Amino acid sequence: MSSVRRPGRFQGTLLTRRHLQVALGLLWLFDGVLQGQPPHFTASFFGSMLRMGTAEPPGWLWDLGSRIEPLLTAQPAVANAIFTALEIAIGAALLWRRTARVALAVSIPFALGVWLFGEAAGGLFGPGASALTGAPGAALVYAAVAVLLWPRDGRRLHKVRAVGPSSQNDVPAREELGGPVLDLVWVALWLGTAALESETLNRLPIAASSAIYNA
């Protein structure tokens, strides 16, 4: 005997663009706290970061890093204080609705800069880049999320329904966050990571254990 669901009230949680902005803001605040650690106020920190470790960046990126390095290593304490304050300011501004748009606008170029120089483009130019080594880079994901969370019309993003008929007021999250664009970003992230995993170096027996050990 088959059971029949009766129409009922919508139940569940309401996920809005604002909720996701706040979540991103909390991540930026946490990043600011990590950036404020004592070892980050030294010239050696910026020097090793901008030399990009084992990465093999293209010439233009290496040239930019070489030009920026003297500026940061000359006054590392001041530079790191600025970066720490900026990350905390972005996070705090995202927590306040009126400044969220400005915070997102500032976070996008800053996150891309961190991705290029602080994360060496997520390690994509180095040998053995994979999800275990941090590729394609967290800062790149921050920038992409900021674009997707750009304020629009404030409508509902998503309603999780336990039971009940569909409603015209229910707006799927994927449509509010960019629809097909969101899908393409998600697919590109996973297919790109899978392509990195297929590299010859990552197929060696010691690849995974070495990545974990180095981390």
N, C-alpha and C positions, 0 to 999 in steps of 0.2 A: 504494500500500500504506500503510495508516494505521498510525501509530505508537501504541503503547499504553504509557502511563506505569505503571511498577511502583510498588507501595507502597514508601515509603522513610522515612527518618528526617526529622523536622521540622528544617528548617534556617532560618537567618535570625537576626534580632535580637529581643530581648525588650524591649518598651517598657512600662514601668510608670508608675504614677501618681507614684512617687517620682522617677523620671528627669525627669518634667515639672516637678515641684516644684523640683528642683535647677536646671533651666533657667530657671525663673521667678526663682529666687533670684539667679542670675548676672546677669539683666537688672536686678534691683533694685540689685545692687552697682554695676553700670555706671552706673545712673541717679544713685546717690549720689556717684560720682566726678565726674560732670558737674555735679551740683548744687553741688559744692564749688569750682567755678571762682571766681576773684576777683571778676569783675563781678557775681556773684549776692549778694555781701555788701553791696550798696549799697541805699539807699532808692529810687533811681530804678528799680532792677530790680523791686522789689515794686510801686512806683507804676504803672509801665507795664503790669505783668502784671495787676493788679487793675482797671485801667481798661479792660481787655479790647479794646484797639485799636479796630478797626472793627466789633466785634461790637455787636449790639443786643439785649442780654438783657432778659428780662421784668423788671418792676418789683421783684419780690421778690428776684431774684438781684442786681440792681444795688444794692438797699438793703443786702443782706448784704455785698457787696464793699466798699461805702462804710464799713461799720462795721468791717470787718477791716483795711482799708488803714492807718488810723492806728496800729493795734497793731503792724503789721509794719514800717512805715516809721520808727517811733520808735526801734526797736532792730534794724535790718536784719541786722547781723552776728550777733547772738544768734539771731534767727529763722532765718536761713539755716543756721547751725550746727546748730540743732535739726533742721531738715528733712534736712540732709545726714546727720546721725547716725542719724535714724530710717530713712531709706532704706537705709543700709548695714546697720543692725541687722536690718531685715526680710530683706534679702538673705542675711545671715549666718545668721539663724535658720532660713531655708528650707533651707539646706545641711545642717543638723543635724536628723535625723529627729524627735528628741524635742520640738523647739521649732517644728516646721513648722506644726502646727495653730494655735499662737498667732500665728505670723508671718502666716499667711493671714487670721486674724481681724482683725489690726491693719491689714493691707494693704488690705482691702476698703474701709473707710470713708476711709482716707487716700487711696487711689487715686481715690475718688469726689470727695473734696475737691479734689484736684489737677485732676481733670477739670473741675469746676465753675468754680474760680477761677483755677487756673494755666493751663488750656487754654481758658478761656472756653466751657465745655461743648463742647469739640472744635470750636469755631467754627461750631456749627450755627445760631447766631442771627445770624451775619454774612452779608453778601452774597457769593455765589460760593463757598460752602462745598463742598468736594469732597475726594476722596481725595488729590489733589495738595496741598491746603492742610492736610491732617492730619485731616480729619473722618472718622469721628465722634469721634476722640480716642483716643490710645494708652492713656491712663490708664483710660478706660472699658473697654477690652479687658483691661487688667491685672485690673480688678475682676471681670470676667466669668470670666476664666481662673481666678482664685483660687477662685471659687465652684465651678467645675467640678472643680477639683483638691482639694476638701475631702476629707480622709481618710475612707475608708469601711472596707472589710473587708480591704484589702491584697491582693486577688486580682490575677491577671495582667490586664493591660489589653489587650494585643495581642500576637500572635505572627505574624510574617511567615513564611509557609510557602512554600518553594520547591517541594517535592513532598510527597506523602503524603496519606493520608486525613484526614478531619476528626476532631476529638477533642472530647470533652466538656470537656476542660481548657482549650480555647482560648476565651478570652473576648474578643469584639470590643471594640476601644477605645471605640467609640461607646456601647456598653452600660455600660461601667465609668465613663465620664465623663458619664453622664446620659441616654444613649439618645436618645429623642426631644427632650429638652430641649437637648442639644448640637446636634442638627440644626436646631432652631428658632433657636438663637442664631446659628448659622452662616448660615442663610438670611436672618435679619433683618439681619445685618451687610452681606451683599452686596446685598440688595434695597434697604436703606436707603441705601447708598452709590450705587447705581444711580439712586435717586430724586433724590439730590443732583445727580448729573451731568446730569439732565434739566432742571435749572432754566434759565431763559432766559439768565441771565448766563453760565452755563457753556457755553452753545452758541455764544458769540461766538468769532470766529476767534482773538482774542488771549487767550482765557481761560487756556488751558494754559500758554502762554509767560509770561503775567503771573504765574501762580501759582508757576512755577519761578523766575522772576526775583526775586520778593518773598522767596522762601525763601532 
